[in-house]
């Protein structure tokens, strides 16, 4: 949904700063985000939580934002292979 809103706002951006629509990487979020939304909704459904249709739509639409937030707050630590010293 956010990508569609971004497309609607492109008329405000100068033509020299607009994205290259022929680049396939530009279109990846249009495919990946709905798949992520469907997967998150499926995860809720498989956990036997009762979902109304409007709640399913809400979960699916907000999935990219939820996953992005989770990725940003996840600790970025590297595991140490050293054993603790006594």
C-alpha positions in Angstrom: 0.0 0.0 0.0 2.8 2.4 0.8 4.4 1.8 -2.6 1.2 2.7 -4.3 1.1 5.9 -2.3 4.7 6.6 -3.3 3.7 6.1 -7.0 0.9 8.6 -6.6 3.3 11.2 -5.2 5.8 10.9 -8.0 4.4 13.8 -9.9 5.8 16.1 -7.2 9.4 14.9 -7.8 11.5 16.4 -10.6 11.9 14.0 -13.6 15.6 13.8 -13.1 15.1 12.4 -9.5 12.4 9.9 -10.3 13.2 6.2 -10.2 14.0 4.1 -13.2 10.8 2.1 -13.8 12.6 -0.2 -16.2 14.8 -1.5 -13.4 13.4 -4.8 -12.1 14.7 -4.0 -8.6 12.3 -1.1 -8.3 9.4 -3.5 -8.7 10.6 -6.2 -6.2 8.7 -4.6 -3.2 5.5 -4.7 -5.2 5.8 -8.5 -5.3 7.6 -9.2 -2.0 5.4 -7.1 0.3 2.1 -8.8 -0.6 3.7 -12.2 -0.2 5.0 -11.2 3.2 1.5 -9.9 4.1 0.0 -13.2 3.0 2.6 -15.2 5.0 2.0 -13.3 8.2 -1.8 -13.6 7.8 -1.3 -17.3 7.2 0.8 -17.6 10.3 -2.0 -16.0 12.3 -4.6 -18.3 10.8 -2.5 -21.4 11.5 -2.1 -20.4 15.1 -5.8 -20.9 15.4 -6.6 -17.2 16.2 -10.0 -16.3 14.9 -9.6 -13.7 12.1 -12.3 -11.7 10.6 -11.9 -10.6 7.0 -11.1 -7.0 8.0 -8.5 -8.1 10.5 -6.9 -10.3 7.9 -6.7 -7.4 5.5 -5.2 -5.2 8.3 -2.6 -7.7 9.2 -1.6 -8.3 5.5 -1.4 -4.6 4.8 0.7 -3.8 7.8 3.0 -6.8 7.5 5.8 -5.0 5.7 5.8 -2.3 8.4 5.7 -4.8 11.2 8.6 -6.8 9.7 10.7 -3.7 9.0 10.2 -2.5 12.5 11.2 -5.9 13.9 14.3 -5.9 11.8 15.3 -2.4 13.0 14.9 -3.2 16.7 16.5 -6.6 16.5 19.9 -6.6 18.3 22.8 -6.6 15.8 25.2 -8.7 17.7 27.6 -11.3 16.5 28.0 -14.6 18.3 31.3 -15.3 19.8 32.9 -18.6 19.3 35.2 -18.2 22.2 34.4 -20.1 25.4 34.1 -18.1 28.5 37.1 -17.9 30.7 37.0 -19.2 34.3 
